[in-house]
């Protein structure tokens, strides 16, 4: 599941059951509907594009309780369109917790930069199939390799936040019901901090992820590394933030990217938020910086959130002669 900032204030709990093994069982979820339209320049003609509709349903089941030794236990799963996407089992004390899971917990694919709706990687698309054949090199949602695959995490509360160390023994195959070995798989680690550093209104994220190459001694097969640092600050109705990430995919050439992002969100009132975002990516070996500009507005109707985003992308892939793109997206989210 992609990391998204919910416009709605919370996903309401729809059910609570007391059991002998767990104190609480809660069921919650949301339904997302999306309309997206794109227009992009092509060498053969001035404009081309298309539009599409999408939908996503998420149902979360979580369990919380206490073990006989006094430690707390939490477990759960999120079904995304009927398939288990997030799974976790967490055993915790006052300051330390251990989690066995997938797509769960503190991670670098999230961001402290304020936004109303989808991040750039979702809105513009990071692969050639997302938006009519255009591709965007800004990988703001990279960082999920260790997090999205089956992993074990150690979390420690300190300095007004959480320090996380995560290890995924195999990033290639998600095993559904066994611990079988995939000999072609690679491992990944992730270390990060997220929190306020004890300063009211401050939100900080810093960390590094390494996706280990199977044969690191072979030319062109180095470890892939992502380093990210970001911060935001809330001034009452206004939140501003910035982050920078450097990514090397491990290939022998044109593999380094450095993305810098600035954003601000203004809460007009309890229902309306307006946001603006600018992202510039320097891609090694290319002729121009890729630039993404986004404005967005969200309206909270309680259990229903409505978000409208408009984005412009220039010099996609780092080429001054590359395709430019305009994106319009309307998204609704209904919580239950």
N, C-alpha and C positions, 0 to 999 in steps of 0.2 A: 504494500500500500504506500503510495506516495505521501510524503509529509506535506500537509496543507494546513493553513491557518483557518480554523472554522470561524465563519462570520457569526454563527449562533453562539450564545454564551456557554452552552454546555449541551451534551447529549443526555437527555433525561433518562433516568432509570425507569424501566417499564415493569420490573418484576423483582420481588425479593422473597427468597425462600430460606427458611432456617433448616439446617441439616445437622446431623451428628458430627460429620467430618469438617464442615466449614460453617463459619458464622453466617455469611451472607452469600447469596447467589444473585447476581444482577444481570439483566438482559437489557441492552440498549442498542441503538443503531442510528443510521441515517440513510437517506436516499438522495442521490445526486443526479441532476439532469443538466446536460450541457448542450448548448448550440454554439458552434464555432464556424466562422467564415474567414477565409484567407484570400488575399490577392497578392500576387508576386510578379515581378518583372522577369521576362524571358528574352533571350537574344533574338528569337524568331518573331516576337510580337511584343507590344507594349505591356499588356496585362493579361494575366490568366489567374484562375483560382477555382475555388469551390467551397462548399459548405457541407456540414454534417451534424447529426444529432448523436448524442451519446448518453449513457446512463450507467450508474454504479450503485449497488446496494451493499451496505455493510451492516452486519449483525454481530455484536460483541457479547460474549458470555464471560463473566469474570466471577471468580470465587475468592473469598478472603476468610482467613481464620487464624487460629493459634495452635501451635503444636504443644505436646505435653511437656516439652522442655522449656517452654516460654517463648520460643522464637515464633515470629509471624510467618504465615505462608500465604501466597497469592498465586493464582493460576488462571489462565484464560485463553481464549481464542477469538479471533475475528474472522468471520466468513465474508469474503469479498466476492460478490456475485456467485455465491454458493460454494466457493472453494476456500479452504482454510488458508489464510494469508498470514496472520499473526498468531503465534503460539508462544506461551511463556509459562515457566514455573519459577517463582522467586521465593527464596527463604531469607529472611532478614532479621537482624537485630536492631539496636538503636541507631547505629552509625554505619554498619556494613551489611551488604546484601549480595547474594549470589543468584544469578539468573541463568537458566537453560532455556533458550528460546530461538525465535526467528522473527525478524521484523518487529522487534520489541526493544524498548529502552532508549536511553540517551544515545545520540548518534550525530555524525557530521553531515548527513543528508538533510537534516533540518537546518534552520537558519534563525539567527536573532534579528536579522534585518526585517523591519516591519512590512507587512503586506496584507492586503484585504482578501485577495483571491489566490489563484494559482501562482506558483513560482515560475520563473522564466523558462526553465527546462520543460515544463508541462505546456505552458501557453504557446511558446514558439516551436517546441519540438527539438529533441536532441538526436533524432535519427532521421534517415531519409524517408521513412514511411509515415512520420507523424503528420506532416502538413503538405500534402500534394507534391512530394518529391524534394522539398527544400530541407536543408539540414543546418542546424545551428551548432557551433562548436562549444558554446558556453555550457559547461557541465555543472550547473549549480546543484543538481540533484545527484551528482556523483558523491561518493562517500558512503553508499549503502551496501558495498560488497560484503563486508564482514557482518554488518547489521542485518541485511536481508536474508542471508543464508543461516543455516543452523549454527549456533554459537553458544559459548559460555561467557558470561560477563561478571566482573567484580565491580561493584559500585561502593564508593565511600563518600559520606557526607562531610564536607569541610569547606571552610572559606566562603560560606554563604552559598554553596552550590553542591554539585556532585562531580566527583572524579570517576571516570569509567575506564576500565581496561577490558578489552574484548578479544576473543580468539575464535576463529572459525577454521576448523581443520580441513574443510573442503568447500570451496566456493562454486564448484561446477554442478553439483547434483544435490537437490534437496530431498533427502530420504523421508518418505511418508510414515513408515511404520517400523523401520529397522535401522540398525547402525552399520549397514554394509559399507565396504570399503570401495572407493572409486580411485583406482590407481592413476588416473589421468588428472585428478583434481589438484588444485592449488589451495594453499592456505592464505589466511589474511588476518591482520591484527589492526586494532583501532584503539587509540588512547586519546582521551579528550577530557576537558573540563567545561561545564556549563553552569552558570549561576550569576549571582549579583556581586560577588566579592564583598558582601556585607554592606553595599551602598544602595540605598533606596532609589528605585527608578532605573538602575543600571542592569543590563543583561549582557553577559559576555560568553563567547564560545571560542575555544581554541583547541586544536588537536591535530593529529596526523593519522592517516591510514596507510597501510602497506599491503598491497596485493602481491604475494610472492610468486615469482616465476618458478616454474618447475625445474628448468635447467638454467639457472642464473649465470653459468659459466659460458653459455652459448651467445655469440654476438647477436645483438638485436633482441635479446630476451631478458632484459633487466627487470627488476621489480618495479611495479607501478606504484607511485607515491602521490598522495594528496596531503597538502598542508593547508590548514584553514584557520583564520583568525577573524573575529567579528565582534562588534559591540553595538548596542542600541541604548538610548536613554529616553525616558518618558518625562515630558514637561506638562503633566496634566492632560490636556486635550491633544497634545502633539507628541508623537514618538518619531525620533530620527535614528538612523542606523547606517552602518557601513560594514562591509566585510571584504576580505581578499583571500583568494585561494590560488595556490600554485599546484599544477598537476602535470606529472610526467607519466605517460602511459607505458614506458619501458621500451618503446621501439627505438630504432637507431637514428631516426631523423624526424624533424618536424613534429616532435611529440610533446614539447613543453607548452603549456598555456598558463597565463596569469590573468585572472579575472578580478576586477574591482567593481564593487556594486555600492550604490548610494540609494537611500530611499527615505521617504517620510510619509506618515499617515496622520491625518487630522480627523479626530472624532468630533463631528459637528454636534452630535448629541448621543443619547444612548442607542439610537436606531441607525444613524447614518455615519459612515466612515468614507473618507476620500484619501486615496494614496497615489504616489508618484514614485517611479523607480528608474534608475539609469545604470546600465551595466556595460563596461568596456572590457574586451578580452584581447590580449596580445598573444598571438599564436606564432610560435617559433617558425621561421622560414617563410612567412607570408608577407604580402605587400601592404596590408592595411589592417587596422584594428577593427574587430567586429563590435558593433554598437547596438544595444537594445534599449528602447525607451518604452515605458509602460505607464498608463494612467488607469485608475480603477476606482470604482465606487461600489459600496455595499450598503444594503438596507436590511435591517434586522426586524422581522415581523414576529419575533418570539420563537416559535417552533419552525419558522421558515425564513431562510436567508436568501437574498437575491443579490448577485454580484455581476457587474458589467466591467469588462476589461478591454482596453484598446492598446495594441502594441505595434511598434515599428522596429524592424530589424534592418541594419545596413551592413554591407561588406561581409555577408555571411561566409564563414569559413576563413575569413581573413583576406579575401580578395576584393580589390576595388572594382572589379568587373563582375563580381558574383551577383547572384540573385538577391534582391531586396524583397522584404515581405511586410505586409500589413495584416494584423490579426484582430478580429473582433470576437469576443467570447461572452456569452451570457450563461451564468451558472446559477442553479437553485439548489439549496440543500435543506432538506426537511429532517428534523431530528425526532426520534421517538424513544 
